Amino acid sequence: MTTKVEKSVTVGVPVSTAYNQWTQFEEFPRFMDGVESVTQLGEDRLQWVAEIAGVRREWTARILEQVPDRKVAWAAEEGATNAGAVTFADAGAGRAVIHLELEYEPEGFLENVADKLHVVEKRAEGDLERFRDVVESTGYATGGWRGSIREGSGVGTPGVEDAASSRGDSGTVDDPAVRPDDDGHGDLPPTPVR
């Protein structure tokens, strides 16, 4: 079962400023709740580490399309299954609208409970609001990448079918303090060494 989230926020900076700040992926932990790190592996690949419903997860995402001042679309290649797009539009008077579309597959008991409680949806809304606060507080972007990735490829908004290679790969970070149990969710204590 997949879940789709759509959220928007209006920011009091021009589109180019909002877009430029958004392309500073490694700064996402500043405003994204639960995101521990984002590491840019290349122009079109990102390594994520985040806590989702109390479970530490990792995934590698590929940027499928990036168009300056308009769009960033991605899909997971391995790890936590997710895909989506962030679009940017001019709202006039030096303001921009940022629209997020995200689709993901919750895995395991805790993530499914969190999904029913709309935890990711609430996080996404809070993340966009915190992004607005960050970019409005300075009025400028801390950097920006103005290149394009597969511009005009007609990607649209990717869904989890575009992240098919990550299906079945839970993206849970190995923790020696936890061992898998019968359902593979790793919620039993470690086996003692004798």
N, CA, C and O of each residue as an XYZ file, in Angstrom:
776
protein
N       0.840     -1.177      0.000
C       0.000      0.000      0.000
C       0.888      1.244      0.000
O       1.860      1.324      0.751
N       0.552      2.189     -0.829
C       1.326      3.433     -0.886
C       0.498      4.576     -0.316
O      -0.729      4.512     -0.243
N       1.201      5.607      0.081
C       0.564      6.810      0.598
C       1.071      7.997     -0.199
O       2.262      8.105     -0.491
N       0.150      8.889     -0.548
C       0.504     10.109     -1.270
C       0.281     11.311     -0.377
O      -0.709     11.392      0.350
N       1.219     12.244     -0.443
C       1.134     13.479      0.328
C       1.311     14.635     -0.647
O       2.212     14.619     -1.485
N       0.444     15.639     -0.533
C       0.577     16.872     -1.318
C       0.441     18.044     -0.371
O      -0.543     18.160      0.359
N       1.443     18.915     -0.388
C       1.442     20.101      0.464
C       2.060     21.260     -0.297
O       2.917     21.060     -1.158
N       1.626     22.472      0.021
C       2.172     23.681     -0.607
C       2.424     24.736      0.458
O       1.823     24.721      1.532
N       3.329     25.650      0.134
C       3.588     26.789      0.997
C       3.961     27.976      0.101
O       4.604     27.809     -0.936
N       3.549     29.163      0.517
C       3.951     30.388     -0.172
C       5.071     31.016      0.642
O       4.959     31.181      1.857
N       6.156     31.366     -0.047
C       7.313     31.962      0.627
C       7.507     33.389      0.128
O       7.232     33.706     -1.029
N       7.987     34.238      1.026
C       8.155     35.652      0.701
C       9.499     35.978      0.072
O      10.154     36.949      0.450
N       9.903     35.158     -0.890
C      11.121     35.417     -1.665
C      10.814     35.055     -3.120
O       9.884     34.289     -3.377
N      11.572     35.587     -4.068
C      11.350     35.237     -5.477
C      11.598     33.752     -5.747
O      12.296     33.077     -4.990
N      11.014     33.261     -6.836
C      11.152     31.854     -7.214
C      12.615     31.428     -7.268
O      12.968     30.367     -6.752
N      13.472     32.243     -7.887
C      14.876     31.835     -8.037
C      15.558     31.663     -6.685
O      16.397     30.775     -6.531
N      15.219     32.486     -5.712
C      15.804     32.358     -4.372
C      15.317     31.081     -3.702
O      16.112     30.335     -3.130
N      14.007     30.824     -3.771
C      13.459     29.602     -3.171
C      14.059     28.366     -3.828
O      14.476     27.437     -3.135
N      14.106     28.346     -5.147
C      14.664     27.204     -5.878
C      16.144     27.011     -5.529
O      16.572     25.895     -5.237
N      16.919     28.089     -5.559
C      18.349     27.978     -5.261
C      18.577     27.385     -3.872
O      19.442     26.527     -3.698
N      17.806     27.840     -2.886
C      17.975     27.296     -1.533
C      17.571     25.826     -1.498
O      18.223     25.023     -0.829
N      16.510     25.466     -2.206
C      16.067     24.064     -2.204
C      17.145     23.149     -2.787
O      17.257     21.997     -2.370
N      17.927     23.632     -3.726
C      18.956     22.785     -4.344
C      20.157     22.569     -3.427
O      21.087     21.849     -3.791
N      20.150     23.174     -2.261
C      21.205     22.942     -1.267
C      20.798     21.747     -0.408
O      20.530     21.878      0.786
N      20.760     20.577     -1.050
C      20.216     19.365     -0.440
C      20.865     19.019      0.899
O      20.184     18.548      1.809
N      22.158     19.245      1.028
C      22.852     18.875      2.261
C      22.420     19.744      3.448
O      22.753     19.434      4.592
N      21.689     20.819      3.185
C      21.165     21.666      4.260
C      19.751     21.254      4.699
O      19.184     21.877      5.597
N      19.181     20.226      4.086
C      17.827     19.789      4.438
C      17.639     19.506      5.935
O      16.569     19.802      6.465
N      18.642     18.940      6.643
C      18.425     18.704      8.083
C      18.124     19.975      8.878
O      17.598     19.889      9.988
N      18.444     21.144      8.337
C      18.131     22.414      9.017
C      16.628     22.605      9.180
O      16.182     23.230     10.142
N      15.852     22.074      8.249
C      14.406     22.323      8.302
C      13.549     21.070      8.170
O      12.335     21.145      8.360
N      14.141     19.918      7.849
C      13.355     18.689      7.703
C      13.437     17.857      8.973
O      14.502     17.360      9.340
N      12.305     17.715      9.632
C      12.207     16.955     10.866
C      12.550     15.486     10.619
O      12.018     14.868      9.697
N      13.424     14.938     11.430
C      13.793     13.533     11.318
C      14.909     13.236     10.337
O      15.453     12.132     10.347
N      15.267     14.196      9.483
C      16.349     13.972      8.523
C      17.676     14.236      9.228
O      17.949     15.351      9.673
N      18.494     13.187      9.322
C      19.801     13.315      9.978
C      20.842     13.866      9.022
O      21.647     14.719      9.395
N      20.824     13.371      7.768
C      21.812     13.847      6.801
C      21.342     13.576      5.377
O      20.592     12.637      5.110
N      21.810     14.431      4.477
C      21.665     14.234      3.043
C      23.049     14.497      2.460
O      23.633     15.561      2.666
N      23.561     13.513      1.733
C      24.878     13.646      1.135
C      24.740     13.597     -0.375
O      24.174     12.649     -0.919
N      25.248     14.603     -1.049
C      25.176     14.641     -2.506
C      26.299     13.752     -3.051
O      27.479     14.035     -2.842
N      25.925     12.680     -3.748
C      26.878     11.719     -4.293
C      27.307     12.078     -5.707
O      28.290     11.534     -6.210
N      26.596     12.971     -6.344
C      26.854     13.411     -7.711
C      25.760     14.376     -8.099
O      24.904     14.704     -7.277
N      25.770     14.842     -9.347
C      24.744     15.798     -9.784
C      23.331     15.279     -9.575
O      22.423     16.040     -9.242
N      23.151     13.968     -9.775
C      21.783     13.437     -9.742
C      21.563     12.333     -8.715
O      20.601     11.575     -8.841
N      22.423     12.217     -7.702
C      22.239     11.169     -6.681
C      22.438     11.743     -5.289
O      23.356     12.528     -5.048
N      21.546     11.330     -4.360
C      21.580     11.784     -2.970
C      21.463     10.588     -2.042
O      20.665      9.684     -2.287
N      22.251     10.580     -0.983
C      22.160      9.554      0.061
C      21.487     10.187      1.270
O      21.965     11.190      1.799
N      20.380      9.603      1.705
C      19.596     10.124      2.823
C      19.725      9.213      4.039
O      19.827      7.994      3.899
N      19.719      9.809      5.237
C      19.581      9.086      6.501
C      18.530      9.859      7.296
O      18.659     11.063      7.513
N      17.487      9.146      7.726
C      16.396      9.800      8.455
C      15.780      8.827      9.442
O      15.957      7.613      9.337
N      15.065      9.372     10.385
C      14.297      8.554     11.315
C      12.829      8.681     10.934
O      12.272      9.778     10.885
N      12.221      7.537     10.668
C      10.811      7.504     10.278
C      10.093      6.613     11.277
O      10.369      5.416     11.361
N       9.180      7.190     12.027
C       8.406      6.448     13.027
C       9.309      5.678     13.979
O       9.032      4.527     14.315
N      10.393      6.321     14.414
C      11.293      5.687     15.364
C      12.257      4.688     14.764
O      13.030      4.062     15.489
N      12.225      4.524     13.431
C      13.109      3.587     12.746
C      14.096      4.392     11.908
O      13.694      5.236     11.107
N      15.398      4.128     12.095
C      16.421      4.825     11.312
C      16.505      4.171      9.944
O      16.741      2.968      9.830
N      16.306      4.983      8.898
C      16.279      4.469      7.526
C      17.290      5.199      6.663
O      17.617      6.359      6.915
N      17.786      4.504      5.635
C      18.670      5.097      4.634
C      18.098      4.810      3.262
O      17.417      3.804      3.061
N      18.376      5.697      2.318
C      18.035      5.427      0.931
C      18.875      6.302      0.014
O      19.365      7.364      0.398
N      19.019      5.821     -1.195
C      19.688      6.581     -2.236
C      18.621      6.980     -3.244
O      17.873      6.136     -3.737
N      18.557      8.260     -3.542
C      17.572      8.765     -4.498
C      18.292      9.297     -5.728
O      19.376      9.873     -5.635
N      17.669      9.094     -6.873
C      18.180      9.654     -8.131
C      17.252     10.779     -8.554
O      16.031     10.619     -8.561
N      17.835     11.918     -8.905
C      17.046     13.029     -9.438
C      16.733     12.679    -10.887
O      17.633     12.526    -11.712
N      15.443     12.556    -11.181
C      15.001     12.160    -12.520
C      14.863     13.347    -13.458
O      15.048     13.224    -14.669
N      14.535     14.499    -12.883
C      14.411     15.715    -13.680
C      14.622     16.916    -12.759
O      14.078     16.971    -11.656
N      15.414     17.868    -13.227
C      15.630     19.106    -12.476
C      15.675     20.247    -13.477
O      16.494     20.259    -14.396
N      14.778     21.208    -13.280
C      14.664     22.360    -14.173
C      14.750     23.614    -13.310
O      13.901     23.817    -12.442
N      15.760     24.462    -13.530
C      15.920     25.650    -12.692
C      14.630     26.475    -12.579
O      13.952     26.758    -13.568
N      14.330     26.841    -11.351
C      13.176     27.667    -10.993
C      11.838     26.989    -11.247
O      10.797     27.637    -11.134
N      11.834     25.697    -11.589
C      10.564     25.030    -11.882
C      10.357     23.723    -11.147
O       9.270     23.490    -10.618
N      11.397     22.832    -11.092
C      11.089     21.492    -10.622
C      12.321     20.698    -10.221
O      13.398     20.847    -10.797
N      12.129     19.835     -9.198
C      13.077     18.787     -8.839
C      12.227     17.530     -8.615
O      11.365     17.512     -7.737
N      12.471     16.475     -9.413
C      11.724     15.205     -9.293
C      12.715     14.093     -9.000
O      13.817     14.081     -9.549
N      12.330     13.154     -8.135
C      13.245     12.092     -7.715
C      12.516     10.767     -7.524
O      11.287     10.714     -7.469
N      13.308      9.695     -7.424
C      12.813      8.372     -7.039
C      13.945      7.642     -6.343
O      15.105      7.756     -6.739
N      13.602      6.889     -5.301
C      14.598      6.097     -4.579
C      15.097      4.974     -5.477
O      14.326      4.370     -6.224
N      16.392      4.702     -5.394
C      16.998      3.578     -6.118
C      17.194      2.383     -5.206
O      17.109      1.235     -5.642
N      17.453      2.656     -3.949
C      17.613      1.600     -2.956
C      17.254      2.169     -1.602
O      17.333      3.377     -1.380
N      16.860      1.288     -0.698
C      16.455      1.726      0.634
C      14.971      2.036      0.681
O      14.182      1.449     -0.059
N      14.596      2.961      1.554
C      13.188      3.313      1.763
C      12.538      3.732      0.444
O      13.048      4.613     -0.248
N      11.418      3.105      0.097
C      10.751      3.336     -1.183
C       9.957      4.642     -1.151
O       8.992      4.779     -0.399
N      10.383      5.603     -1.985
C       9.685      6.884     -2.072
C      10.032      7.564     -3.389
O      11.057      7.270     -4.005
N       9.171      8.468     -3.807
C       9.377      9.230     -5.040
C       8.496     10.464     -4.979
O       7.561     10.532     -4.181
N       8.802     11.443     -5.829
C       7.963     12.628     -5.861
C       8.592     13.771     -6.614
O       9.554     13.599     -7.363
N       8.021     14.957     -6.397
C       8.513     16.159     -7.071
C       8.203     17.377     -6.211
O       7.219     17.412     -5.471
N       9.067     18.364     -6.333
C       8.834     19.681     -5.744
C       8.816     20.650     -6.914
O       9.749     20.685     -7.715
N       7.744     21.443     -7.009
C       7.645     22.421     -8.090
C       7.605     23.827     -7.489
O       7.220     24.030     -6.337
N       8.016     24.778     -8.312
C       8.131     26.171     -7.891
C       7.357     27.033     -8.888
O       7.459     26.835    -10.098
N       6.580     27.993     -8.372
C       5.813     28.877     -9.250
C       5.865     30.305     -8.704
O       5.910     30.520     -7.493
N       5.860     31.258     -9.606
C       5.857     32.665     -9.232
C       4.467     33.028     -8.711
O       3.464     32.777     -9.379
N       4.414     33.621     -7.515
C       3.140     34.029     -6.928
C       2.956     35.541     -7.007
O       1.997     36.078     -6.453
N       3.881     36.241     -7.700
C       3.796     37.692     -7.816
C       4.318     38.392     -6.571
O       4.436     37.785     -5.506
N       4.625     39.663     -6.713
C       5.081     40.510     -5.603
C       6.286     39.913     -4.882
O       6.391     40.026     -3.661
N       7.199     39.278     -5.625
C       8.411     38.729     -5.021
C       8.182     37.517     -4.151
O       8.969     37.237     -3.246
N       7.092     36.785     -4.423
C       6.770     35.579     -3.651
C       6.749     34.371     -4.567
O       6.618     34.498     -5.785
N       6.883     33.186     -3.960
C       6.863     31.930     -4.724
C       6.003     30.907     -3.996
O       5.885     30.925     -2.771
N       5.404     30.014     -4.783
C       4.666     28.881     -4.224
C       5.504     27.633     -4.457
O       5.943     27.362     -5.574
N       5.717     26.879     -3.389
C       6.434     25.607     -3.466
C       5.403     24.514     -3.227
O       4.674     24.539     -2.236
N       5.349     23.558     -4.143
C       4.371     22.472     -4.051
C       5.121     21.140     -4.003
O       5.935     20.849     -4.879
N       4.843     20.341     -2.984
C       5.456     19.031     -2.789
C       4.443     17.939     -3.074
O       3.323     17.969     -2.563
N       4.841     16.969     -3.897
C       4.071     15.740     -4.091
C       5.004     14.595     -3.761
O       6.068     14.462     -4.365
N       4.610     13.764     -2.801
C       5.432     12.664     -2.316
C       4.593     11.396     -2.261
O       3.449     11.420     -1.807
N       5.159     10.296     -2.720
C       4.513      8.994     -2.582
C       5.530      8.059     -1.947
O       6.698      8.048     -2.337
N       5.090      7.278     -0.974
C       5.996      6.370     -0.275
C       5.253      5.117      0.154
O       4.023      5.072      0.165
N       6.033      4.102      0.506
C       5.487      2.845      1.010
C       5.948      2.659      2.450
O       7.128      2.406      2.694
N       5.027      2.781      3.407
C       5.414      2.502      4.790
C       5.732      1.013      4.939
O       5.079      0.162      4.336
N       6.746      0.717      5.751
C       7.141     -0.679      5.968
C       7.163     -0.963      7.460
O       7.602     -0.132      8.255
N       6.691     -2.127      7.827
C       6.726     -2.535      9.224
C       5.584     -1.946     10.020
O       4.884     -1.036      9.577
N       5.422     -2.490     11.201
C       4.316     -2.116     12.076
C       4.350     -0.636     12.457
O       3.344      0.060     12.321
N       5.513     -0.145     12.939
C       5.589      1.240     13.411
C       5.303      2.246     12.300
O       4.577      3.216     12.516
N       5.866      2.025     11.115
C       5.620      2.959     10.010
C       4.171      2.925      9.567
O       3.619      3.959      9.192
N       3.541      1.758      9.601
C       2.135      1.677      9.213
C       1.241      2.396     10.220
O       0.267      3.042      9.835
N       1.567      2.287     11.506
C       0.816      3.028     12.523
C       1.014      4.526     12.310
O       0.051      5.293     12.331
N       2.274      4.944     12.104
C       2.556      6.366     11.866
C       1.824      6.866     10.627
O       1.353      8.003     10.589
N       1.734      6.006      9.612
C       1.027      6.379      8.394
C      -0.453      6.637      8.678
O      -1.030      7.602      8.177
N      -1.053      5.780      9.475
C      -2.476      5.948      9.830
C      -2.700      7.243     10.625
O      -3.778      7.835     10.580
N      -1.663      7.667     11.348
C      -1.752      8.896     12.135
C      -1.307     10.126     11.336
O      -1.236     11.230     11.875
N      -1.012      9.926     10.058
C      -0.613     11.006      9.137
C       0.674     11.718      9.578
O       0.826     12.924      9.382
N       1.590     10.958     10.171
C       2.836     11.539     10.660
C       3.649     12.152      9.524
O       4.139     13.273      9.661
N       3.804     11.440      8.400
C       4.612     11.961      7.295
C       3.947     13.198      6.689
O       4.631     14.159      6.337
N       2.639     13.176      6.568
C       1.923     14.338      6.035
C       2.140     15.570      6.915
O       2.377     16.667      6.410
N       2.057     15.380      8.236
C       2.276     16.488      9.169
C       3.725     16.956      9.125
O       3.999     18.154      9.201
N       4.657     16.004      9.000
C       6.074     16.367      8.896
C       6.323     17.192      7.634
O       7.029     18.199      7.672
N       5.738     16.755      6.517
C       5.937     17.472      5.250
C       5.434     18.903      5.363
O       6.096     19.835      4.906
N       4.281     19.078      5.963
C       3.737     20.423      6.144
C       4.661     21.265      7.019
O       4.953     22.416      6.693
N       5.122     20.688      8.131
C       6.051     21.397      9.012
C       7.377     21.698      8.330
O       7.952     22.769      8.525
N       7.867     20.746      7.525
C       9.133     20.950      6.807
C       9.032     22.131      5.843
O       9.948     22.949      5.762
N       7.928     22.218      5.117
C       7.748     23.336      4.185
C       7.658     24.664      4.941
O       8.206     25.672      4.494
N       6.977     24.666      6.071
C       6.873     25.888      6.865
C       8.238     26.302      7.411
O       8.573     27.486      7.420
N       9.036     25.313      7.873
C      10.378     25.634      8.372
C      11.285     26.103      7.230
O      12.116     26.991      7.425
N      11.130     25.508      6.033
C      11.896     25.987      4.877
C      11.554     27.457      4.617
O      12.445     28.282      4.414
N      10.265     27.772      4.626
C       9.831     29.163      4.423
C      10.508     30.071      5.447
O      11.031     31.129      5.095
N      10.497     29.657      6.717
C      11.098     30.473      7.768
C      12.592     30.675      7.526
O      13.105     31.780      7.705
N      13.293     29.614      7.120
C      14.736     29.703      6.869
C      15.024     30.671      5.732
O      15.852     31.570      5.880
N      14.348     30.499      4.596
C      14.669     31.319      3.423
C      14.185     32.760      3.593
O      14.818     33.686      3.087
N      13.071     32.957      4.299
C      12.598     34.319      4.531
C      13.457     35.056      5.556
O      13.602     36.276      5.480
N      14.025     34.326      6.511
C      14.824     34.987      7.556
C      16.094     35.614      6.990
O      16.584     36.614      7.517
N      16.628     35.026      5.914
C      17.834     35.586      5.302
C      17.504     36.429      4.079
O      18.192     37.410      3.796
N      16.460     36.056      3.356
C      16.084     36.770      2.139
C      16.928     36.396      0.933
O      16.728     36.926     -0.160
N      17.867     35.489      1.130
C      18.705     35.030      0.018
C      19.022     33.552      0.206
O      18.847     33.002      1.293
N      19.485     32.925     -0.852
C      19.859     31.504     -0.795
C      21.322     31.389     -0.399
O      22.136     32.244     -0.749
N      21.653     30.332      0.332
C      23.041     30.113      0.753
C      23.889     29.537     -0.374
O      25.098     29.364     -0.215
N      23.275     29.245     -1.490
C      23.955     28.707     -2.662
C      22.901     28.387     -3.698
O      21.752     28.807     -3.567
N      23.274     27.660     -4.710
C      22.305     27.271     -5.728
C      22.984     26.559     -6.862
O      24.112     26.880     -7.237
N      22.289     25.590     -7.404
C      22.786     24.874     -8.574
C      21.827     25.166     -9.709
O      20.639     24.861     -9.602
N      22.313     25.752    -10.792
C      21.448     26.213    -11.873
C      21.476     25.277    -13.076
O      20.942     25.619    -14.131
N      22.083     24.115    -12.938
C      22.112     23.163    -14.044
C      20.784     22.437    -14.192
O      19.917     22.517    -13.322
N      20.639     21.730    -15.300
C      19.434     20.941    -15.568
C      19.781     19.466    -15.628
O      20.889     19.090    -16.011
N      18.834     18.645    -15.250
C      18.960     17.193    -15.375
C      17.746     16.713    -16.157
O      16.609     16.849    -15.705
N      17.995     16.160    -17.314
C      16.941     15.612    -18.175
C      15.752     16.555    -18.340
O      14.603     16.114    -18.317
N      16.026     17.862    -18.507
C      14.962     18.854    -18.703
C      14.149     18.491    -19.942
O      14.705     18.137    -20.982
N      12.828     18.584    -19.817
C      11.942     18.293    -20.941
C      11.720     16.818    -21.178
O      11.155     16.427    -22.199
N      12.163     15.987    -20.235
C      12.018     14.541    -20.425
C      10.590     14.065    -20.161
O      10.258     12.905    -20.405
N       9.758     14.966    -19.662
C       8.360     14.603    -19.434
C       8.173     13.641    -18.278
O       7.264     12.811    -18.305
N       9.024     13.741    -17.254
C       8.955     12.838    -16.108
C       7.628     12.977    -15.373
O       7.101     11.986    -14.869
N       7.083     14.176    -15.302
C       5.883     14.386    -14.505
C       6.235     14.280    -13.038
O       7.331     14.663    -12.629
N       5.311     13.760    -12.239
C       5.590     13.524    -10.830
C       5.789     12.034    -10.641
O       4.837     11.265    -10.778
N       7.005     11.607    -10.327
C       7.264     10.173    -10.147
C       6.489      9.613     -8.966
O       6.246     10.309     -7.980
N       6.110      8.358     -9.077
C       5.462      7.637     -7.993
C       6.325      6.466     -7.582
O       7.422      6.284     -8.109
N       5.836      5.665     -6.639
C       6.656      4.555     -6.140
C       6.988      3.542     -7.226
O       7.959      2.797     -7.091
N       6.200      3.495     -8.305
C       6.552      2.592     -9.408
C       7.884      2.988    -10.027
O       8.582      2.148    -10.596
N       8.243      4.277     -9.918
C       9.540      4.750    -10.403
C      10.664      4.407     -9.429
O      11.843      4.504     -9.771
N      10.298      4.011     -8.232
C      11.271      3.616     -7.209
C      11.258      2.098     -7.028
O      11.643      1.589     -5.975
N      10.816      1.386     -8.056
C      10.646     -0.061     -7.956
C      11.916     -0.785     -7.542
O      11.846     -1.815     -6.871
N      13.077     -0.265     -7.929
C      14.317     -0.950     -7.568
C      14.562     -0.942     -6.066
O      15.352     -1.745     -5.572
N      13.899     -0.049     -5.327
C      14.086     -0.010     -3.875
C      13.062     -0.863     -3.137
O      13.176     -1.034     -1.923
N      12.077     -1.396     -3.827
C      11.063     -2.215     -3.160
C      11.694     -3.456     -2.545
O      12.540     -4.107     -3.158
N      11.277     -3.770     -1.340
C      11.799     -4.936     -0.648
C      13.100     -4.649      0.078
O      13.590     -5.502      0.819
N      13.671     -3.465     -0.118
C      14.888     -3.051      0.570
C      14.432     -2.063      1.630
O      14.172     -0.900      1.323
N      14.334     -2.510      2.864
C      13.730     -1.692      3.914
C      14.514     -0.431      4.215
O      13.959      0.535      4.738
N      15.806     -0.429      3.890
C      16.609      0.750      4.174
C      16.896      0.938      5.644
O      17.387      1.991      6.048
N      16.592     -0.090      6.472
C      16.898      0.048      7.887
C      18.397     -0.031      8.063
O      19.086     -0.809      7.403
N      18.879      0.790      8.965
C      20.307      0.834      9.237
C      20.636     -0.292     10.200
O      19.994     -0.442     11.239
N      21.649     -1.086      9.846
C      22.038     -2.193     10.708
C      22.458     -1.671     12.067
O      23.290     -0.771     12.176
N      21.875     -2.244     13.088
C      22.189     -1.867     14.453
C      22.527     -3.143     15.206
O      21.661     -4.003     15.368
N      23.761     -3.287     15.670
C      24.132     -4.523     16.350
C      23.349     -4.747     17.630
O      23.360     -5.857     18.164
N      22.663     -3.717     18.143
C      21.875     -3.875     19.354
C      20.522     -4.507     19.077
O      19.765     -4.783     20.009
N      20.205     -4.742     17.800
C      18.914     -5.313     17.425
C      19.132     -6.419     16.418
O      19.951     -6.276     15.510
N      18.408     -7.530     16.561
C      18.496     -8.611     15.584
C      17.115     -8.847     14.990
O      16.113     -8.598     15.662
N      17.032     -9.320     13.748
C      15.725     -9.564     13.143
C      14.965    -10.645     13.870
O      15.546    -11.623     14.339
N      13.667    -10.466     13.961
C      12.836    -11.514     14.520
C      12.143    -12.241     13.370
O      12.536    -12.093     12.213
N      11.118    -13.023     13.685
C      10.454    -13.830     12.657
C       9.853    -13.014     11.530
O       9.775    -13.491     10.397
N       9.417    -11.770     11.824
C       8.820    -10.973     10.750
C       9.839    -10.060     10.080
O       9.479     -9.276      9.202
N      11.118    -10.149     10.482
C      12.184     -9.408      9.816
C      12.278     -7.946     10.187
O      12.997     -7.191      9.533
N      11.560     -7.521     11.236
C      11.556     -6.096     11.579
C      12.595     -5.697     12.612
O      12.704     -4.517     12.945
N      13.350     -6.640     13.121
C      14.449     -6.300     14.006
C      14.029     -5.690     15.317
O      14.596     -4.683     15.742
N      13.020     -6.295     15.985
C      12.611     -5.723     17.242
C      12.869     -6.645     18.421
O      12.266     -6.464     19.479
N      13.743     -7.623     18.269
C      14.160     -8.466     19.388
C      15.547     -8.036     19.847
O      16.344     -7.555     19.041
N      15.841     -8.203     21.120
C      17.187     -7.846     21.597
C      18.226     -8.777     20.997
O      17.886     -9.852     20.503
N      19.498     -8.371     21.035
C      20.538     -9.203     20.441
C      20.670    -10.555     21.149
O      20.379    -10.691     22.337
N      21.109    -11.525     20.391
C      21.368    -12.843     20.952
C      22.648    -12.759     21.766
O      23.658    -12.270     21.258
N      22.641    -13.228     23.037
C      23.854    -13.139     23.836
C      24.973    -13.998     23.248
O      24.731    -15.067     22.686
N      26.200    -13.503     23.392
C      27.379    -14.249     22.942
C      27.829    -15.115     24.099
O      27.965    -14.632     25.223
N      28.067    -16.420     23.828
C      28.505    -17.333     24.892
C      29.857    -17.849     24.623
O      30.389    -18.630     25.412
